[in-house]
Amino acid sequence: MINIQDDLFYRKIEREDLVKRVEWINDPILNNTLTFQTPVSLSSTERWFDNIASDSTKMNLTFFVQEGENYTPIGFGGFIGIDKHNRRAELFITIGSQRFQGLGYGKVIVNFLKQFGFDCLNLQRIHLTTLSHNVKAQSLYEKCGFLQEGVLKKHFFHNGEYKDCYYMAVLKEPI
C-alpha cells in the first residue's frame, strides 16, 4: 500500500480486489453513472484482469481507506489508452463504496491521478468522459481543473437508451 494522504492509500489492482469491483459495477445505483454493460461476472472480470496484467497502455489501481489496522477498499481508478508518443491518456475513477462517497476522497484521488499522470507518466494531456446526467462527477472534474471540450451525442447505449457524454480534459501547465 502506498499512502496518498492521511488515511487514503492505493496499490496496483490485485486479483483479490476483483470481487469488490464486480459488486460495485453491478450496483444499479452506481452503474447508472458508469458505462459498463451489466451484469458483469467474476469469471469475465478475472479474464479481463489476466488480459490487462501486461498491458502498458493501462494502469488500474485500487484505493483504500485505513480504518484502524484494516484497509477498506473504496474504489478504483487509473488510466487507459496511455499513449507515450502523444503523451496523453484517459483517466477513470469510481468511488464504489457508497459509505465513502461525498467525503472528498474523489477529489483527492483525481488530483493524485493528475499529478501522477503529469509527473510520473510524463503526460501532457489527460482526458475523460462522463455521462451527461452525472452532474456530481462533472462538478468534481471541474474543481480539479478539467474543462469540458465537447459533447458526444448519443455516445453510449446504456440501460436501454442512448446517452450523451461530456468530453473533458486538462493539460499540463507550463513549467
Residue, then its C-alpha position, 0 to 999 in steps of 0.5 A: m500500500i502506498n499512502i496518498q494522504d492521511d488515511l487514503f492509500y492505493r496499490k496496483i489492482e490485485r486479483e483479490d480486489l476483483v470481487k469488490r469491483v464486480e459488486w460495485i459495477n453491478d450496483p444499479i445505483l452506481n452503474n447508472t453513472l458508469t458505462f459498463q454493460t451489466p451484469v458483469s461476472l467474476s469469471s469475465t472480470e478475472r479474464w479481463f484482469d489476466n488480459i490487462a496484467s501486461d498491458s502498458t497502455k493501462m494502469n488500474l489501481t485500487f484505493f483504500v481507506q485505513e480504518g484502524e489496522n484494516y484497509t477498506p477498499i473504496g474504489f478504483g481508478g487509473f488510466i487507459g489508452i496511455d499513449k507515450h508518443n502523444r503523451r496523453a491518456e484517459l483517466f477513470i475513477t469510481i468511488g464504489s463504496q457508497r459509505f465513502q462517497g461525498l467525503g472528498y476522497g474523489k477529489v483527492i484521488v483525481n488530483f493524485l491521478k493528475q499529478f501522477g499522470f503529469d509527473c510520473l507518466n510524463l503526460q501532457r494531456i489527460h482526458l475523460t468522459t462522463l455521462s451527461h446526467n452525472v452532474k456530481a462527477q462533472s462538478l468534481y472534474e471541474k474543481c480539479g481543473f478539467l474543462q469540458e471540450g465537447v459533447l458526444k451525442k448519443h455516445f453510449f447505449h446504456n440501460g436501454e437508451y442512448k446517452d450523451c457524454y461530456y468530453m473533458a480534459v486538462l493539460k499540463e501547465p507550463i513549467 
